[in-house]
Structures are given as structure tokens and as C-alpha cells.
């Protein structure tokens, strides 16, 4: 990419190689703190970013997060690094992830109707990046574009019809490198390389963005304006 940059513009472009998870969780930054107006454009990025699945406990009404455990050790604690040679199963425990806790505190509406509608996927990394962006650049303008709907998977292959995870609102479509769809992200075999695409709920992202901007409004010189629209309306 550096080689493709015209020499006249080389001093205007800075390529940053940083883990987006670290940005979302506040362990790393990609922009210096400044009040200068800043534009962020992300086209077909949101659908590939990591998500978290949340649910509500029917007994305690508390919020739960999905975690992965090796199938051969039900009592083992969830692992920070997933061993792709192992088969995992999904289980729910009280929300303890710091990023997820912060996101839900900013916009509690992300967890509404969970008991009646079942689990829901939350675009936690995308929301974390937006949160960090407005923290370091409060006068930012953001344009996001992505798929708000994805077709159901083609499960015509009998071996790929076993659902190993709890169905949830916003389930991704999971397709391996051979073009075969899987019913969920817990594939068989477990080390199958797949493309995972999540549909983007722009209404919920807009709601979270409004909550974040209201929280940091004292530093923002620009008026708060958040809108969602279909691509044909935008064009």
C-alpha cells in the first residue's frame, strides 16, 4: 500500500497496523486525542467484526453472555485462546466482559426483550471502536455502510444440519472455503476455515451512537445528528 501512494501525497497518509480488538477494548489507540474535525468511513467492515451473544436468565432476570467450553471438559473455565483442534460447546454465564458491560451501560436498550425474543448478537467490537473514536476525537463524523440483511444458509448437505449453538437474533451466515454453509459458528470439524458474516442492525448502532455522543457532549463542538438510511435513498 505504501508503494501505491503517490509521492505527492505520501506525507498525508499514515497506515496503522493495530489489532481492532485492542482498540475496542481500550488497550491500544489509533488516533491521537484532538478536537480537530475527523471523518471515519467504514464500508463493508462491520459484518466481519467480532460480536458477542447475550441472553437473559429466566430465573434471575440477569444478563448473560455466551462463552465457549471444550466438550470434553464441562467444568473447565473458558479459555482466552481457543484451541482449534478441540470441539467446543456454548454455555451462558453472567455478563463479565468489561467491554460488553460498558456498552450495555451506555445503551441498555441493546438488551431489551431478550427474555421473550431469545438471545441476541451485539456488535461489541464495532461499538467499542465508535466509543473510543468519540473519546479521542469528539468532533468526528462517521459514515458506515454494510449489509442489514443476509440470506439464510444453504444447509442442503446432511452433515451440516446439526445446530451446535443457541439460535439468536442476528445469527451470522457461516461459509467455509469450499463454499459450504454451516448452521452456526461452531463448525464440524472445529478447525474449518470459514467466512463469517453478520447482518448489521443499524438502528441499534444509531441508538448506541446517540448515547455515546450525549455522554461526551460537553467536548463536542458539532451538533449531534445520527441518521440511518437505505443505500438507494443515500444515493
N, C-alpha and C positions, 0 to 999 in steps of 0.2 A: 504494500500500500504506500509506503514511503517513496518507493521508486516511481509510482504513478503520479505523485504530487508534482505539479508544475513548480519550477524553481521560484517563480514569482510569488507563489502562494505558500511556499514551504514554511515560512515563519508565522503563518496564520493558522496552521493546523497542528494539533498535538494529539497523537494516537496514544491512548492509555490502555494498558493491558492489566485488568484487575478483575478479580472474582466478583460477579454481581451479587452473590450471596453475602460476601463481606460488606459490600456497600449497603445492602438492605438491612443487615444486622448491626450496622454502625461500627464495624471493625476496620473499615477502610473508607477512604473518600476519593472521589474522582474530580471534585471541583473545590477550589479554594473558597472560603467564606467571603462573600461580597454582596453588596446591594445592587450591583450592576444588572440591568435587564438581561435575562438569559433565555434562550429558546432551546427546548428539548423536543426532538422529533423521533418517534419510535414507530416504525411501520412493520407490521407482522413480526413483532418481537414478543408480545405478551403471551401468545399461545404456547410458546416453548418454555416459559419460565416456570420454576418450581412452584407448586401450590401446596396448601395444607387442607386436609379434610377435617371438618369439625362436626360435632353432633351434640345433642342434649340428652343428659341422663333422665330417664323416665322416673326414677325413684327420687333423686335429689334435685332435679331441675338444673343441675350444674352443667357447665360447658365441658365438652370432651374433645380431645384431639386424637387422630388416628396415629398409631405407631406400628412399627414392624418388629416381629419377633421370629427367630428361627423356628421352623415347625418341629424340630427335634428337641426343643428345649423351651417349654411353655413358661417356665419360671425365669428365664434369662431376661436381664434388662435389655432395653432397646439399645442398639449399637450405633455409635456415631458414624462408623464406616460400614457400609453394607457389603458383605461377602457375597459376590455374585454367583459363587458356586453353590450356595445354600438356597433352599426353598424357604420363603418367608410367609407368615400369615399376618393378617391385620387385626389389631385389637385397639380398643379405645381406653384412654385414661384421662384424668382431669388435665385441663389445659395448663401446661407448664412452660411452653416455649416462650421466651421473652419477647420475640418479635410479634408472635401471634397475640400475646397478651396486650401489647402496646397498640396493635391495630384494632383490636376489639374494644379497647378503652376509648379510642378516638371515635369509632363509629360502631356503637352497639347494634345498629340495625343489621349489620352483617350476620348476626346470629339469630335474627327473629324468625319465628315459625319453624325452627329446627325440629321441635318435637312432633309437629303434625306433618311436616314435609320430608322428614328424614335428613340424613347427613348432607353437607354442602361443601363443595370445594371453594377455598378462599385463595385469591391470587396474592399470597402473602409477600412474595419477593417483589412483585411489581409495586404493591402498595408501600412496601418498605423503601424502595428506591424513590418513589414520589415523596415520601415523608422526609428522607434525607436530602433530597433536592431542595425542597422548600425550606428546610432548616438552614442550609448553607447558601442558597440563592432564593431569598423570599420573593424577589421580583421576577420570577420565572414564568414563561408561557410554555405550555406543553401541548403537543399535538400527537395523539395516539390513534392508530388505525389497525384493526385486526378483524378476525372472524368472530362474529357474535353468534354464529350457529354452525354446527358441524353435523354431517350425516351420521346415522348410526353405523356401527361397524358391520362389515360383511362376515358373518360367522357361519358361512356355508360349510367350512371344514369341521367335521365332527369333533376332532381333537381339540378345537379351540372354543368349545362351548361351555366349559366349566368356569363359572364365575367364582374367583377366589377372594374377592373383596366386596365390602358392603356397597351396594349401588348408592349413588349420591347425585345431587343436583350439580350439573356442570361436569359430569364424568368426561374424561378425555377419550379421544379415539387413539388407539394404540396399534401401530402398524410396524411389522418387522421389516428387515432389509430384503426379504423375499416377496414383499407386497402382501403378506397375510395379516389380516386384522386379528387382534386378541380381545377378549371380552373385558379385560381390565389391565391395570399396570403390573399386577403380579402374574407374570407370564410363565408359561411352561415350554421349554426349560427356563430356569430363572435367569440365566445369563444371556438370554436372547436380546440382541441389539435392536432397539425399536425407536421409531419416531413417535413422540407423544405430543398430541395437540389438544389444548384445552379451548373450549369456546369462551369468549370474553364477555362478561356481564358488565357492559359499560355503565349501566345505571348504578350499580353498586360501586364501581370505581369512581364515578362522579360524586356519589354521596360521601365516600371516604375523602375525596379531594376537598370538598367543601368543608368537612370537619377539620381537616388539617390546616386549611387556609384560615379558618376562623380562629383556630388555636394560636397561630403565629401572625395574626393580622396586624399587630402593632408595628411589625417590621416591614410590612408590605406597603409600598407606595402605590401600586396598581390596584384598581378596584377588583373585587372578587367576581369572576364570571366563569361559570362552568357549564358547558353545554354538550349534549350528545346528539348525533345525527347519523343517518344512514349515508353511505358513500355517495349515492346518486343525488341526495339532497345537498351534500357538501360541494359536489362538482357542479 
